[in-house]
Amino acid sequence: MLVAPNVSAAARHLAATRPVPGSTARNLHTYEGGPAYIREPREELFLLAVANFVSQETFYESGAYRDDRYTALVARLAVEHPAWTAGLLRWLRGEGNMRTASLVGAAAYVRARLAAGTSDGPSNRSVVDSVLQRADEPGELLAHWIAAYGRQVPQPVKRGVADAVRRLYTSRSLLKYDTESRDFRFGDVLNLVHASPDPAKPWQGALFRYALDRRHHPERAEAPEDDRTLTARRTLLATPADERRALVTGPGGAKRLTGAGMTWESVAGWLQGPMDAAVWEALIPGMGPMALLRNLRNFDEAGIADAVAERVAARIADPGEVARSRQFPFRYLAAHRHAAPRWAAALEAALGHCLAHVPALPGRTLVLVDRSDSMFFDTVSARSTLSRADAAAVFGTALALRAEQADLVEFGWRSAPVPYALGEPVLDVLKRFHRLGGTDTVKALRTHYLDHDRVLLVTDEQALPYGPPTSDPVPAGVPVHTWNLAGYRPAHGPAGPNRHTFGGLTDAAFRMAGLIENGRRAHWPWTGEE
């Protein structure tokens, strides 16, 4: 269930510290005490949105504070820049692949616009619909609204959710997501928003009635007889426990499971027996890329056949599968660190495909990767063991390997070049990075900038106040692209011509560096507006 924000606390903080964007604030510093700059509100929201897994604690900011700041910024910009904010939320759920942040943001967008009495820009209904892309999300958004704002759900939210329900509710999605562990079941959603079936889907009316009965009258709930998936699932569930293994491992087992919408999680509970090699080998053909990644260790422990393992590795390394799965690059790094050596080549290939859009920048590029303590404290998400230092090293290395000529440097309180060879696997280069204490960005720039054509910094921007304030070490005419991994409010440098800041955990920001240098106005990926 999503966490309810305390909007007023962050709103008061933002109102109390609102100097001119791009300028230094008399009392504003980085969290380590270095000089800091205020971002323009849209830039601040973009960086926070793409870096913020909701309620995640970070080195310098609590999860609650970050949630409050995010919600307050969405609320402000939903009124001041409604089209831009609606575009951000739609992009965030789509290309940005940030599910929870987009749902929380859509709720804040609607609430702020209703409170302000404004109807300019995209409709509230369409914004809600645009962020709901998985069948459990209508329930999650409604549960969040009620927890955050009360049980009175406004009509635009109900209508947007109803639009999404017609798109997303199928028998397969019901079997996967309408479970007792959910706070808001499909039947709860249908009761609240009164979604009518899609006229183009004649089967949907019966499915809606079944979902309502499953929730409110389970003793009489009967799956529609003409629904093959639900009927197949009912047959499997009715099979005696001692006969189930044969249904999985016997002839046609994989097809039988797929036809009944059985995921590996549901099989694990239904089987009432060991998940051995034969069971996994029946399940693997129907498993998606993320499920394969999560279960590599299970495959090894069960002892699946080498031929099956080869097919799994081929799917993991397939560029089409990688593109469709839309996994963050750090997922492959995490899998590599915990899997057996036989998966290493496939995971390295998948990581390479995932980073394929990192630009091949011409000329000489200086890539600086932050290896300070705060980068090691924070993980890329609450459920991950990988630090932001890991993510920074992955992308910094990818940039260096793909650039025409690059100097790859790690920095903290000191700095040093990181050796690499063109064509070398990214994961091999990562072994050469170190932990380097505090953050002295200016010193690193002064040491390593030698007439490069551009500088790219991968960092959380929280520099220490080493020495007296000094002028910019990089000439004003040389582009400096800061890739911010944390989304903190204080910036380590001013905005302006040839000074650009991006953020998040996808390759989208890196594509912007080349576009900007080519003279295209592409700061915001969903608008083309700089």
TAKAJO-V164477 format. One record per helix or strand of 3 or more residues. SS is the DSSP state (H for helix, E for strand). FROM is the first residue (numbers start at 1). TO is the last residue. If there is no record, write none. Layout:
BEGIN
SS;FROM;TO + SS;FROM;TO
END
This chain:
BEGIN
H;7;16 + E;24;29 + E;35;37 + H;41;51 + H;63;80 + H;82;93 + H;99;116 + H;124;131 + H;137;149 + H;155;168 + H;171;177 + H;186;193 + H;204;216 + H;218;220 + H;228;238 + H;241;249 + H;253;259 + H;264;270 + H;277;284 + H;289;294 + H;296;302 + H;306;317 + H;319;325 + H;329;338 + H;341;354 + E;364;370 + H;373;377 + H;388;402 + E;405;411 + E;415;417 + H;426;430 + H;441;448 + E;454;459 + E;479;484 + E;499;503 + H;508;517
END
